[in-house]
Amino acid sequence: MANSIWTIEEFTCPGCSMNYTATREEHVEPHSGHFKCSICSGEVHAWSGKHHFFGWQAVKTRPPVFGRRWAGAGW
Ligand SMILES: [Zn+2]
């Protein structure tokens, strides 16, 4: 492999709006796969082509809100 290009991409679960990041790696050969949300089991992203995604991580910047709305003035 001459160059391996990794880029971080961000995805949002269509089911529960949880945010995830994954590392995209370019490949010479086609790959396919999918990632399911660890919270609602919805399919966050499916891919096929000359790239692969790995290192899925939940983004914890916006935790679930329990009975309280954001005040609007920041944290
Ligand atoms: Zn979800």
N, CA, C, O and the ligand as a Tripos MOL2 file, in Angstrom:
@<TRIPOS>MOLECULE
protein
  301   299    76     0     0
PROTEIN
NO_CHARGES

@<TRIPOS>ATOM
      1 N           0.8440   -1.2100    0.0000 N.3       1 MET1
      2 CA          0.0000    0.0000    0.0000 C.3       1 MET1
      3 C           0.8710    1.2500    0.0000 C.2       1 MET1
      4 O           1.7260    1.4290    0.8670 O.2       1 MET1
      5 N           0.6470    2.0780   -0.9510 N.am      2 ALA2
      6 CA          1.4430    3.2900   -1.0350 C.3       2 ALA2
      7 C           1.0280    4.2830    0.0500 C.2       2 ALA2
      8 O           1.8410    4.7730    0.8340 O.2       2 ALA2
      9 N          -0.2390    4.5450    0.0540 N.am      3 ASN3
     10 CA         -0.7490    5.5010    1.0270 C.3       3 ASN3
     11 C          -2.0040    4.9350    1.6460 C.2       3 ASN3
     12 O          -2.8650    4.4010    0.9470 O.2       3 ASN3
     13 N          -2.1080    5.0460    2.9270 N.am      4 SER4
     14 CA         -3.4070    4.7530    3.5080 C.3       4 SER4
     15 C          -3.9520    6.0470    4.0710 C.2       4 SER4
     16 O          -3.3500    6.6970    4.9260 O.2       4 SER4
     17 N          -5.1070    6.3860    3.5600 N.am      5 ILE5
     18 CA         -5.7140    7.6580    3.9320 C.3       5 ILE5
     19 C          -6.8480    7.3920    4.9030 C.2       5 ILE5
     20 O          -7.8050    6.6900    4.5790 O.2       5 ILE5
     21 N          -6.7350    7.9450    6.0690 N.am      6 TRP6
     22 CA         -7.7830    7.7850    7.0660 C.3       6 TRP6
     23 C          -8.4590    9.1170    7.2850 C.2       6 TRP6
     24 O          -7.8090   10.1470    7.4640 O.2       6 TRP6
     25 N          -9.7400    9.0770    7.2680 N.am      7 THR7
     26 CA        -10.4840   10.2830    7.6030 C.3       7 THR7
     27 C         -11.5570    9.9230    8.6230 C.2       7 THR7
     28 O         -12.1050    8.8220    8.6070 O.2       7 THR7
     29 N         -11.8380   10.8450    9.4840 N.am      8 ILE8
     30 CA        -12.8820   10.6420   10.4860 C.3       8 ILE8
     31 C         -14.1850   11.2060    9.9310 C.2       8 ILE8
     32 O         -14.2410   12.3530    9.4860 O.2       8 ILE8
     33 N         -15.2130   10.3980    9.9650 N.am      9 GLU9
     34 CA        -16.5180   10.8830    9.5280 C.3       9 GLU9
     35 C         -17.5170   10.7510   10.6610 C.2       9 GLU9
     36 O         -17.3780    9.9190   11.5570 O.2       9 GLU9
     37 N         -18.5090   11.5870   10.5880 N.am     10 GLU10
     38 CA        -19.5000   11.6280   11.6530 C.3      10 GLU10
     39 C         -20.8540   11.1760   11.1120 C.2      10 GLU10
     40 O         -21.2440   11.5370   10.0020 O.2      10 GLU10
     41 N         -21.5520   10.3940   11.8990 N.am     11 PHE11
     42 CA        -22.8610    9.8800   11.4980 C.3      11 PHE11
     43 C         -23.8450   10.0750   12.6330 C.2      11 PHE11
     44 O         -23.4770   10.0820   13.8080 O.2      11 PHE11
     45 N         -25.0830   10.2300   12.2610 N.am     12 THR12
     46 CA        -26.1370   10.3500   13.2520 C.3      12 THR12
     47 C         -27.1160    9.2000   13.0720 C.2      12 THR12
     48 O         -27.5660    8.9240   11.9600 O.2      12 THR12
     49 N         -27.4360    8.5420   14.1600 N.am     13 CYS13
     50 CA        -28.3800    7.4460   14.0960 C.3      13 CYS13
     51 C         -29.7540    7.9810   13.7150 C.2      13 CYS13
     52 O         -30.2510    8.9170   14.3430 O.2      13 CYS13
     53 N         -30.3770    7.3920   12.6840 N.am     14 PRO14
     54 CA        -31.7030    7.8650   12.2820 C.3      14 PRO14
     55 C         -32.7790    7.5140   13.3140 C.2      14 PRO14
     56 O         -33.8540    8.1130   13.3330 O.2      14 PRO14
     57 N         -32.4770    6.5470   14.1610 N.am     15 GLY15
     58 CA        -33.4810    6.1040   15.1200 C.3      15 GLY15
     59 C         -33.5180    6.9400   16.3830 C.2      15 GLY15
     60 O         -34.5870    7.3530   16.8330 O.2      15 GLY15
     61 N         -32.3550    7.1870   16.9520 N.am     16 CYS16
     62 CA        -32.3190    7.8640   18.2540 C.3      16 CYS16
     63 C         -31.4420    9.1020   18.2530 C.2      16 CYS16
     64 O         -31.2410    9.7160   19.3000 O.2      16 CYS16
     65 N         -30.9180    9.4780   17.0960 N.am     17 SER17
     66 CA        -30.1160   10.6940   16.9470 C.3      17 SER17
     67 C         -28.7890   10.6640   17.7010 C.2      17 SER17
     68 O         -28.1690   11.7030   17.9260 O.2      17 SER17
     69 N         -28.3710    9.4930   18.0780 N.am     18 MET18
     70 CA        -27.0540    9.3820   18.6890 C.3      18 MET18
     71 C         -25.9910    9.6510   17.6240 C.2      18 MET18
     72 O         -26.1100    9.2130   16.4800 O.2      18 MET18
     73 N         -24.9710   10.3680   18.0210 N.am     19 ASN19
     74 CA        -23.9030   10.6740   17.0760 C.3      19 ASN19
     75 C         -22.7420    9.7000   17.2320 C.2      19 ASN19
     76 O         -22.3540    9.3290   18.3400 O.2      19 ASN19
     77 N         -22.2150    9.3080   16.1110 N.am     20 TYR20
     78 CA        -21.0740    8.4070   16.1000 C.3      20 TYR20
     79 C         -19.9980    8.9550   15.1790 C.2      20 TYR20
     80 O         -20.2780    9.6710   14.2170 O.2      20 TYR20
     81 N         -18.7920    8.6080   15.4920 N.am     21 THR21
     82 CA        -17.7050    8.8670   14.5530 C.3      21 THR21
     83 C         -17.0950    7.5310   14.1590 C.2      21 THR21
     84 O         -17.0890    6.5750   14.9350 O.2      21 THR21
     85 N         -16.5920    7.4880   12.9580 N.am     22 ALA22
     86 CA        -15.9220    6.2940   12.4660 C.3      22 ALA22
     87 C         -14.7500    6.7190   11.6120 C.2      22 ALA22
     88 O         -14.7450    7.7900   11.0050 O.2      22 ALA22
     89 N         -13.7730    5.8620   11.5820 N.am     23 THR23
     90 CA        -12.6100    6.1300   10.7460 C.3      23 THR23
     91 C         -12.8050    5.4530    9.4010 C.2      23 THR23
     92 O         -13.0350    4.2460    9.3210 O.2      23 THR23
     93 N         -12.7090    6.2400    8.3620 N.am     24 ARG24
     94 CA        -12.8490    5.7230    7.0100 C.3      24 ARG24
     95 C         -11.4670    5.4630    6.4310 C.2      24 ARG24
     96 O         -10.5840    6.3210    6.4540 O.2      24 ARG24
     97 N         -11.3140    4.2830    5.9260 N.am     25 GLU25
     98 CA        -10.0400    3.9060    5.3450 C.3      25 GLU25
     99 C         -10.2460    3.5460    3.8900 C.2      25 GLU25
    100 O         -11.1120    2.7360    3.5620 O.2      25 GLU25
    101 N          -9.4590    4.1410    3.0220 N.am     26 GLU26
    102 CA         -9.5570    3.8520    1.5940 C.3      26 GLU26
    103 C          -8.8560    2.5360    1.2860 C.2      26 GLU26
    104 O          -7.7600    2.2620    1.7750 O.2      26 GLU26
    105 N          -9.5120    1.7390    0.4700 N.am     27 HIS27
    106 CA         -8.9450    0.4530    0.0850 C.3      27 HIS27
    107 C          -8.8890    0.3400   -1.4290 C.2      27 HIS27
    108 O          -9.5810    1.0560   -2.1520 O.2      27 HIS27
    109 N          -8.0690   -0.5560   -1.8790 N.am     28 VAL28
    110 CA         -8.0010   -0.8380   -3.3070 C.3      28 VAL28
    111 C          -9.1420   -1.7700   -3.6980 C.2      28 VAL28
    112 O          -9.7210   -1.6550   -4.7780 O.2      28 VAL28
    113 N          -9.4450   -2.6850   -2.8050 N.am     29 GLU29
    114 CA        -10.5040   -3.6470   -3.0870 C.3      29 GLU29
    115 C         -11.7940   -3.2350   -2.3890 C.2      29 GLU29
    116 O         -11.7710   -2.5790   -1.3470 O.2      29 GLU29
    117 N         -12.9160   -3.6280   -2.9760 N.am     30 PRO30
    118 CA        -14.2060   -3.2610   -2.3870 C.3      30 PRO30
    119 C         -14.4410   -3.9410   -1.0410 C.2      30 PRO30
    120 O         -14.0600   -5.0890   -0.8150 O.2      30 PRO30
    121 N         -15.0690   -3.1980   -0.1820 N.am     31 HIS31
    122 CA        -15.4830   -3.7230    1.1130 C.3      31 HIS31
    123 C         -16.9430   -3.3530    1.3030 C.2      31 HIS31
    124 O         -17.4480   -2.4130    0.6880 O.2      31 HIS31
    125 N         -17.6020   -4.0930    2.1480 N.am     32 SER32
    126 CA        -18.9390   -3.6820    2.5050 C.3      32 SER32
    127 C         -19.1820   -4.0420    3.9600 C.2      32 SER32
    128 O         -18.5610   -4.9490    4.5130 O.2      32 SER32
    129 N         -20.0830   -3.3190    4.5460 N.am     33 GLY33
    130 CA        -20.3880   -3.5690    5.9410 C.3      33 GLY33
    131 C         -21.4440   -2.5990    6.4110 C.2      33 GLY33
    132 O         -21.9100   -1.7440    5.6570 O.2      33 GLY33
    133 N         -21.8040   -2.7410    7.6370 N.am     34 HIS34
    134 CA        -22.7560   -1.8050    8.2050 C.3      34 HIS34
    135 C         -22.5140   -1.6970    9.7020 C.2      34 HIS34
    136 O         -21.8990   -2.5650   10.3220 O.2      34 HIS34
    137 N         -23.0070   -0.6240   10.2520 N.am     35 PHE35
    138 CA        -22.8500   -0.4160   11.6840 C.3      35 PHE35
    139 C         -24.2150   -0.1660   12.2940 C.2      35 PHE35
    140 O         -24.9980    0.6450   11.8000 O.2      35 PHE35
    141 N         -24.4800   -0.8740   13.3680 N.am     36 LYS36
    142 CA        -25.7610   -0.7010   14.0360 C.3      36 LYS36
    143 C         -25.5770    0.0450   15.3440 C.2      36 LYS36
    144 O         -24.5990   -0.1300   16.0700 O.2      36 LYS36
    145 N         -26.5600    0.8810   15.6040 N.am     37 CYS37
    146 CA        -26.5480    1.6930   16.8160 C.3      37 CYS37
    147 C         -26.5560    0.7920   18.0440 C.2      37 CYS37
    148 O         -27.3050   -0.1830   18.1050 O.2      37 CYS37
    149 N         -25.7260    1.1210   19.0110 N.am     38 SER38
    150 CA        -25.6660    0.3030   20.2140 C.3      38 SER38
    151 C         -26.8110    0.6230   21.1640 C.2      38 SER38
    152 O         -27.0280   -0.0920   22.1420 O.2      38 SER38
    153 N         -27.5270    1.6740   20.8840 N.am     39 ILE39
    154 CA        -28.6270    2.0590   21.7650 C.3      39 ILE39
    155 C         -29.9560    1.5220   21.2460 C.2      39 ILE39
    156 O         -30.6920    0.8720   21.9870 O.2      39 ILE39
    157 N         -30.2670    1.7870   19.9810 N.am     40 CYS40
    158 CA        -31.5760    1.3950   19.4660 C.3      40 CYS40
    159 C         -31.4770    0.3160   18.3960 C.2      40 CYS40
    160 O         -32.4990   -0.0940   17.8460 O.2      40 CYS40
    161 N         -30.2830   -0.1470   18.0920 N.am     41 SER41
    162 CA        -30.0580   -1.1980   17.0950 C.3      41 SER41
    163 C         -30.4490   -0.7890   15.6830 C.2      41 SER41
    164 O         -30.5290   -1.6360   14.7940 O.2      41 SER41
    165 N         -30.6890    0.4730   15.4700 N.am     42 GLY42
    166 CA        -30.9530    0.9430   14.1160 C.3      42 GLY42
    167 C         -29.6710    0.9680   13.3060 C.2      42 GLY42
    168 O         -28.5660    1.0180   13.8470 O.2      42 GLY42
    169 N         -29.8480    0.9330   12.0140 N.am     43 GLU43
    170 CA        -28.6670    0.9550   11.1620 C.3      43 GLU43
    171 C         -28.2060    2.3920   10.9770 C.2      43 GLU43
    172 O         -28.9080    3.2170   10.3910 O.2      43 GLU43
    173 N         -27.0400    2.6690   11.4760 N.am     44 VAL44
    174 CA        -26.5130    4.0290   11.3870 C.3      44 VAL44
    175 C         -25.9120    4.2760   10.0080 C.2      44 VAL44
    176 O         -26.1110    5.3360    9.4140 O.2      44 VAL44
    177 N         -25.1940    3.3120    9.5190 N.am     45 HIS45
    178 CA        -24.5610    3.4980    8.2160 C.3      45 HIS45
    179 C         -24.2460    2.1410    7.5970 C.2      45 HIS45
    180 O         -23.8130    1.2100    8.2740 O.2      45 HIS45
    181 N         -24.4750    2.0610    6.3050 N.am     46 ALA46
    182 CA        -24.0780    0.8750    5.5460 C.3      46 ALA46
    183 C         -23.2290    1.3520    4.3870 C.2      46 ALA46
    184 O         -23.5010    2.3910    3.7860 O.2      46 ALA46
    185 N         -22.2180    0.5990    4.0850 N.am     47 TRP47
    186 CA        -21.3230    1.0440    3.0200 C.3      47 TRP47
    187 C         -20.9020   -0.1440    2.1620 C.2      47 TRP47
    188 O         -20.8630   -1.2920    2.6030 O.2      47 TRP47
    189 N         -20.5940    0.1880    0.9320 N.am     48 SER48
    190 CA        -19.9420   -0.7840    0.0610 C.3      48 SER48
    191 C         -19.1730    0.0020   -0.9790 C.2      48 SER48
    192 O         -19.6660    0.9910   -1.5220 O.2      48 SER48
    193 N         -18.0090   -0.4280   -1.2410 N.am     49 GLY49
    194 CA        -17.1580    0.3040   -2.1640 C.3      49 GLY49
    195 C         -15.7140    0.1590   -1.7260 C.2      49 GLY49
    196 O         -15.3720   -0.6830   -0.8960 O.2      49 GLY49
    197 N         -14.8970    0.9860   -2.2970 N.am     50 LYS50
    198 CA        -13.4660    0.8530   -2.0190 C.3      50 LYS50
    199 C         -13.0580    1.6200   -0.7730 C.2      50 LYS50
    200 O         -12.1080    2.4030   -0.7680 O.2      50 LYS50
    201 N         -13.8030    1.3650    0.2590 N.am     51 HIS51
    202 CA        -13.4580    1.9740    1.5330 C.3      51 HIS51
    203 C         -14.0900    1.1380    2.6340 C.2      51 HIS51
    204 O         -14.9740    0.3150    2.3940 O.2      51 HIS51
    205 N         -13.6210    1.3690    3.8190 N.am     52 HIS52
    206 CA        -14.1280    0.6120    4.9530 C.3      52 HIS52
    207 C         -14.2020    1.5570    6.1440 C.2      52 HIS52
    208 O         -13.4390    2.5170    6.2530 O.2      52 HIS52
    209 N         -15.1320    1.2610    7.0200 N.am     53 PHE53
    210 CA        -15.2430    2.0770    8.2290 C.3      53 PHE53
    211 C         -14.9370    1.2060    9.4380 C.2      53 PHE53
    212 O         -15.3790    0.0600    9.5260 O.2      53 PHE53
    213 N         -14.1870    1.7580   10.3500 N.am     54 PHE54
    214 CA        -13.9010    1.0160   11.5700 C.3      54 PHE54
    215 C         -13.7450    2.0190   12.7130 C.2      54 PHE54
    216 O         -13.7740    3.2320   12.5100 O.2      54 PHE54
    217 N         -13.5850    1.4900   13.8860 N.am     55 GLY55
    218 CA        -13.3700    2.3560   15.0480 C.3      55 GLY55
    219 C         -14.5820    3.1810   15.4040 C.2      55 GLY55
    220 O         -14.4620    4.3560   15.7520 O.2      55 GLY55
    221 N         -15.7510    2.5720   15.3180 N.am     56 TRP56
    222 CA        -16.9760    3.3140   15.6390 C.3      56 TRP56
    223 C         -16.9890    3.7120   17.1060 C.2      56 TRP56
    224 O         -16.7060    2.9050   17.9910 O.2      56 TRP56
    225 N         -17.3220    4.9720   17.3410 N.am     57 GLN57
    226 CA        -17.3790    5.4740   18.7100 C.3      57 GLN57
    227 C         -18.5690    6.3960   18.8680 C.2      57 GLN57
    228 O         -18.8680    7.2150   17.9990 O.2      57 GLN57
    229 N         -19.2270    6.2470   19.9760 N.am     58 ALA58
    230 CA        -20.3300    7.1570   20.2750 C.3      58 ALA58
    231 C         -19.7640    8.5020   20.6870 C.2      58 ALA58
    232 O         -18.7840    8.5820   21.4280 O.2      58 ALA58
    233 N         -20.3930    9.5480   20.1960 N.am     59 VAL59
    234 CA        -19.9740   10.8940   20.5630 C.3      59 VAL59
    235 C         -20.7800   11.3130   21.7800 C.2      59 VAL59
    236 O         -22.0110   11.3180   21.7600 O.2      59 VAL59
    237 N         -20.0680   11.6600   22.8300 N.am     60 LYS60
    238 CA        -20.7590   11.9080   24.0960 C.3      60 LYS60
    239 C         -20.8720   13.3830   24.4360 C.2      60 LYS60
    240 O         -20.9780   13.7590   25.6040 O.2      60 LYS60
    241 N         -20.8470   14.2090   23.4090 N.am     61 THR61
    242 CA        -20.9230   15.6380   23.7120 C.3      61 THR61
    243 C         -22.3230   16.0510   24.1180 C.2      61 THR61
    244 O         -22.5060   17.0160   24.8600 O.2      61 THR61
    245 N         -23.3230   15.3060   23.6210 N.am     62 ARG62
    246 CA        -24.6870   15.6540   23.9800 C.3      62 ARG62
    247 C         -25.3630   14.4620   24.6440 C.2      62 ARG62
    248 O         -25.9790   13.6450   23.9590 O.2      62 ARG62
    249 N         -25.2610   14.3500   25.9370 N.am     63 PRO63
    250 CA        -25.8590   13.2070   26.6190 C.3      63 PRO63
    251 C         -27.3760   13.2750   26.5470 C.2      63 PRO63
    252 O         -27.9480   14.3440   26.3340 O.2      63 PRO63
    253 N         -28.0140   12.1460   26.7220 N.am     64 PRO64
    254 CA        -29.4860   12.1600   26.7190 C.3      64 PRO64
    255 C         -30.0210   13.0910   27.8010 C.2      64 PRO64
    256 O         -29.4730   13.1860   28.8990 O.2      64 PRO64
    257 N         -31.0830   13.7550   27.4630 N.am     65 VAL65
    258 CA        -31.6490   14.7080   28.4070 C.3      65 VAL65
    259 C         -32.7890   14.0250   29.1570 C.2      65 VAL65
    260 O         -33.7130   13.4850   28.5490 O.2      65 VAL65
    261 N         -32.7130   14.0560   30.4420 N.am     66 PHE66
    262 CA        -33.7360   13.4240   31.2460 C.3      66 PHE66
    263 C         -34.6100   14.4810   31.9030 C.2      66 PHE66
    264 O         -34.2810   15.0250   32.9570 O.2      66 PHE66
    265 N         -35.7090   14.7490   31.2630 N.am     67 GLY67
    266 CA        -36.7140   15.6000   31.8840 C.3      67 GLY67
    267 C         -36.3270   17.0500   32.0380 C.2      67 GLY67
    268 O         -36.9810   17.7970   32.7660 O.2      67 GLY67
    269 N         -35.2830   17.4520   31.3680 N.am     68 ARG68
    270 CA        -34.8730   18.8380   31.5460 C.3      68 ARG68
    271 C         -34.3870   19.3720   30.2140 C.2      68 ARG68
    272 O         -33.5400   18.7580   29.5660 O.2      68 ARG68
    273 N         -34.9070   20.4880   29.8100 N.am     69 ARG69
    274 CA        -34.4740   21.0580   28.5470 C.3      69 ARG69
    275 C         -33.2240   21.9020   28.7490 C.2      69 ARG69
    276 O         -32.9420   22.3900   29.8440 O.2      69 ARG69
    277 N         -32.5000   22.0530   27.6740 N.am     70 TRP70
    278 CA        -31.3350   22.9340   27.7480 C.3      70 TRP70
    279 C         -31.8200   24.3500   28.0120 C.2      70 TRP70
    280 O         -32.8190   24.7860   27.4400 O.2      70 TRP70
    281 N         -31.1320   25.0450   28.8530 N.am     71 ALA71
    282 CA        -31.5580   26.3780   29.2530 C.3      71 ALA71
    283 C         -31.3970   27.3740   28.1170 C.2      71 ALA71
    284 O         -32.0540   28.4150   28.1220 O.2      71 ALA71
    285 N         -30.5680   27.0940   27.1730 N.am     72 GLY72
    286 CA        -30.3730   28.0020   26.0670 C.3      72 GLY72
    287 C         -29.2070   28.9350   26.2820 C.2      72 GLY72
    288 O         -28.8000   29.6490   25.3660 O.2      72 GLY72
    289 N         -28.6750   28.9350   27.4690 N.am     73 ALA73
    290 CA        -27.5400   29.8030   27.7690 C.3      73 ALA73
    291 C         -26.2600   28.9850   27.8450 C.2      73 ALA73
    292 O         -25.3190   29.3590   28.5450 O.2      73 ALA73
    293 N         -26.2260   27.8860   27.1370 N.am     74 GLY74
    294 CA        -25.0340   27.0670   27.1880 C.3      74 GLY74
    295 C         -25.1010   26.0780   28.3210 C.2      74 GLY74
    296 O         -26.1780   25.8000   28.8480 O.2      74 GLY74
    297 N         -23.9690   25.5500   28.6970 N.am     75 TRP75
    298 CA        -23.9300   24.4750   29.6720 C.3      75 TRP75
    299 C         -24.1210   25.0060   31.0630 C.2      75 TRP75
    300 O         -24.1170   24.2370   32.0230 O.2      75 TRP75
    301 ZN        -29.8670    4.7030   17.6420 Zn       76 ZN76
@<TRIPOS>BOND
     1     1     2 1
     2     2     3 1
     3     3     4 2
     4     3     5 am
     5     5     6 1
     6     6     7 1
     7     7     8 2
     8     7     9 am
     9     9    10 1
    10    10    11 1
    11    11    12 2
    12    11    13 am
    13    13    14 1
    14    14    15 1
    15    15    16 2
    16    15    17 am
    17    17    18 1
    18    18    19 1
    19    19    20 2
    20    19    21 am
    21    21    22 1
    22    22    23 1
    23    23    24 2
    24    23    25 am
    25    25    26 1
    26    26    27 1
    27    27    28 2
    28    27    29 am
    29    29    30 1
    30    30    31 1
    31    31    32 2
    32    31    33 am
    33    33    34 1
    34    34    35 1
    35    35    36 2
    36    35    37 am
    37    37    38 1
    38    38    39 1
    39    39    40 2
    40    39    41 am
    41    41    42 1
    42    42    43 1
    43    43    44 2
    44    43    45 am
    45    45    46 1
    46    46    47 1
    47    47    48 2
    48    47    49 am
    49    49    50 1
    50    50    51 1
    51    51    52 2
    52    51    53 am
    53    53    54 1
    54    54    55 1
    55    55    56 2
    56    55    57 am
    57    57    58 1
    58    58    59 1
    59    59    60 2
    60    59    61 am
    61    61    62 1
    62    62    63 1
    63    63    64 2
    64    63    65 am
    65    65    66 1
    66    66    67 1
    67    67    68 2
    68    67    69 am
    69    69    70 1
    70    70    71 1
    71    71    72 2
    72    71    73 am
    73    73    74 1
    74    74    75 1
    75    75    76 2
    76    75    77 am
    77    77    78 1
    78    78    79 1
    79    79    80 2
    80    79    81 am
    81    81    82 1
    82    82    83 1
    83    83    84 2
    84    83    85 am
    85    85    86 1
    86    86    87 1
    87    87    88 2
    88    87    89 am
    89    89    90 1
    90    90    91 1
    91    91    92 2
    92    91    93 am
    93    93    94 1
    94    94    95 1
    95    95    96 2
    96    95    97 am
    97    97    98 1
    98    98    99 1
    99    99   100 2
   100    99   101 am
   101   101   102 1
   102   102   103 1
   103   103   104 2
   104   103   105 am
   105   105   106 1
   106   106   107 1
   107   107   108 2
   108   107   109 am
   109   109   110 1
   110   110   111 1
   111   111   112 2
   112   111   113 am
   113   113   114 1
   114   114   115 1
   115   115   116 2
   116   115   117 am
   117   117   118 1
   118   118   119 1
   119   119   120 2
   120   119   121 am
   121   121   122 1
   122   122   123 1
   123   123   124 2
   124   123   125 am
   125   125   126 1
   126   126   127 1
   127   127   128 2
   128   127   129 am
   129   129   130 1
   130   130   131 1
   131   131   132 2
   132   131   133 am
   133   133   134 1
   134   134   135 1
   135   135   136 2
   136   135   137 am
   137   137   138 1
   138   138   139 1
   139   139   140 2
   140   139   141 am
   141   141   142 1
   142   142   143 1
   143   143   144 2
   144   143   145 am
   145   145   146 1
   146   146   147 1
   147   147   148 2
   148   147   149 am
   149   149   150 1
   150   150   151 1
   151   151   152 2
   152   151   153 am
   153   153   154 1
   154   154   155 1
   155   155   156 2
   156   155   157 am
   157   157   158 1
   158   158   159 1
   159   159   160 2
   160   159   161 am
   161   161   162 1
   162   162   163 1
   163   163   164 2
   164   163   165 am
   165   165   166 1
   166   166   167 1
   167   167   168 2
   168   167   169 am
   169   169   170 1
   170   170   171 1
   171   171   172 2
   172   171   173 am
   173   173   174 1
   174   174   175 1
   175   175   176 2
   176   175   177 am
   177   177   178 1
   178   178   179 1
   179   179   180 2
   180   179   181 am
   181   181   182 1
   182   182   183 1
   183   183   184 2
   184   183   185 am
   185   185   186 1
   186   186   187 1
   187   187   188 2
   188   187   189 am
   189   189   190 1
   190   190   191 1
   191   191   192 2
   192   191   193 am
   193   193   194 1
   194   194   195 1
   195   195   196 2
   196   195   197 am
   197   197   198 1
   198   198   199 1
   199   199   200 2
   200   199   201 am
   201   201   202 1
   202   202   203 1
   203   203   204 2
   204   203   205 am
   205   205   206 1
   206   206   207 1
   207   207   208 2
   208   207   209 am
   209   209   210 1
   210   210   211 1
   211   211   212 2
   212   211   213 am
   213   213   214 1
   214   214   215 1
   215   215   216 2
   216   215   217 am
   217   217   218 1
   218   218   219 1
   219   219   220 2
   220   219   221 am
   221   221   222 1
   222   222   223 1
   223   223   224 2
   224   223   225 am
   225   225   226 1
   226   226   227 1
   227   227   228 2
   228   227   229 am
   229   229   230 1
   230   230   231 1
   231   231   232 2
   232   231   233 am
   233   233   234 1
   234   234   235 1
   235   235   236 2
   236   235   237 am
   237   237   238 1
   238   238   239 1
   239   239   240 2
   240   239   241 am
   241   241   242 1
   242   242   243 1
   243   243   244 2
   244   243   245 am
   245   245   246 1
   246   246   247 1
   247   247   248 2
   248   247   249 am
   249   249   250 1
   250   250   251 1
   251   251   252 2
   252   251   253 am
   253   253   254 1
   254   254   255 1
   255   255   256 2
   256   255   257 am
   257   257   258 1
   258   258   259 1
   259   259   260 2
   260   259   261 am
   261   261   262 1
   262   262   263 1
   263   263   264 2
   264   263   265 am
   265   265   266 1
   266   266   267 1
   267   267   268 2
   268   267   269 am
   269   269   270 1
   270   270   271 1
   271   271   272 2
   272   271   273 am
   273   273   274 1
   274   274   275 1
   275   275   276 2
   276   275   277 am
   277   277   278 1
   278   278   279 1
   279   279   280 2
   280   279   281 am
   281   281   282 1
   282   282   283 1
   283   283   284 2
   284   283   285 am
   285   285   286 1
   286   286   287 1
   287   287   288 2
   288   287   289 am
   289   289   290 1
   290   290   291 1
   291   291   292 2
   292   291   293 am
   293   293   294 1
   294   294   295 1
   295   295   296 2
   296   295   297 am
   297   297   298 1
   298   298   299 1
   299   299   300 2
@<TRIPOS>SUBSTRUCTURE
     1 MET1         2 RESIDUE 1 A MET
     2 ALA2         6 RESIDUE 1 A ALA
     3 ASN3        10 RESIDUE 1 A ASN
     4 SER4        14 RESIDUE 1 A SER
     5 ILE5        18 RESIDUE 1 A ILE
     6 TRP6        22 RESIDUE 1 A TRP
     7 THR7        26 RESIDUE 1 A THR
     8 ILE8        30 RESIDUE 1 A ILE
     9 GLU9        34 RESIDUE 1 A GLU
    10 GLU10       38 RESIDUE 1 A GLU
    11 PHE11       42 RESIDUE 1 A PHE
    12 THR12       46 RESIDUE 1 A THR
    13 CYS13       50 RESIDUE 1 A CYS
    14 PRO14       54 RESIDUE 1 A PRO
    15 GLY15       58 RESIDUE 1 A GLY
    16 CYS16       62 RESIDUE 1 A CYS
    17 SER17       66 RESIDUE 1 A SER
    18 MET18       70 RESIDUE 1 A MET
    19 ASN19       74 RESIDUE 1 A ASN
    20 TYR20       78 RESIDUE 1 A TYR
    21 THR21       82 RESIDUE 1 A THR
    22 ALA22       86 RESIDUE 1 A ALA
    23 THR23       90 RESIDUE 1 A THR
    24 ARG24       94 RESIDUE 1 A ARG
    25 GLU25       98 RESIDUE 1 A GLU
    26 GLU26      102 RESIDUE 1 A GLU
    27 HIS27      106 RESIDUE 1 A HIS
    28 VAL28      110 RESIDUE 1 A VAL
    29 GLU29      114 RESIDUE 1 A GLU
    30 PRO30      118 RESIDUE 1 A PRO
    31 HIS31      122 RESIDUE 1 A HIS
    32 SER32      126 RESIDUE 1 A SER
    33 GLY33      130 RESIDUE 1 A GLY
    34 HIS34      134 RESIDUE 1 A HIS
    35 PHE35      138 RESIDUE 1 A PHE
    36 LYS36      142 RESIDUE 1 A LYS
    37 CYS37      146 RESIDUE 1 A CYS
    38 SER38      150 RESIDUE 1 A SER
    39 ILE39      154 RESIDUE 1 A ILE
    40 CYS40      158 RESIDUE 1 A CYS
    41 SER41      162 RESIDUE 1 A SER
    42 GLY42      166 RESIDUE 1 A GLY
    43 GLU43      170 RESIDUE 1 A GLU
    44 VAL44      174 RESIDUE 1 A VAL
    45 HIS45      178 RESIDUE 1 A HIS
    46 ALA46      182 RESIDUE 1 A ALA
    47 TRP47      186 RESIDUE 1 A TRP
    48 SER48      190 RESIDUE 1 A SER
    49 GLY49      194 RESIDUE 1 A GLY
    50 LYS50      198 RESIDUE 1 A LYS
    51 HIS51      202 RESIDUE 1 A HIS
    52 HIS52      206 RESIDUE 1 A HIS
    53 PHE53      210 RESIDUE 1 A PHE
    54 PHE54      214 RESIDUE 1 A PHE
    55 GLY55      218 RESIDUE 1 A GLY
    56 TRP56      222 RESIDUE 1 A TRP
    57 GLN57      226 RESIDUE 1 A GLN
    58 ALA58      230 RESIDUE 1 A ALA
    59 VAL59      234 RESIDUE 1 A VAL
    60 LYS60      238 RESIDUE 1 A LYS
    61 THR61      242 RESIDUE 1 A THR
    62 ARG62      246 RESIDUE 1 A ARG
    63 PRO63      250 RESIDUE 1 A PRO
    64 PRO64      254 RESIDUE 1 A PRO
    65 VAL65      258 RESIDUE 1 A VAL
    66 PHE66      262 RESIDUE 1 A PHE
    67 GLY67      266 RESIDUE 1 A GLY
    68 ARG68      270 RESIDUE 1 A ARG
    69 ARG69      274 RESIDUE 1 A ARG
    70 TRP70      278 RESIDUE 1 A TRP
    71 ALA71      282 RESIDUE 1 A ALA
    72 GLY72      286 RESIDUE 1 A GLY
    73 ALA73      290 RESIDUE 1 A ALA
    74 GLY74      294 RESIDUE 1 A GLY
    75 TRP75      298 RESIDUE 1 A TRP
    76 ZN76       301 GROUP 0 **** ****
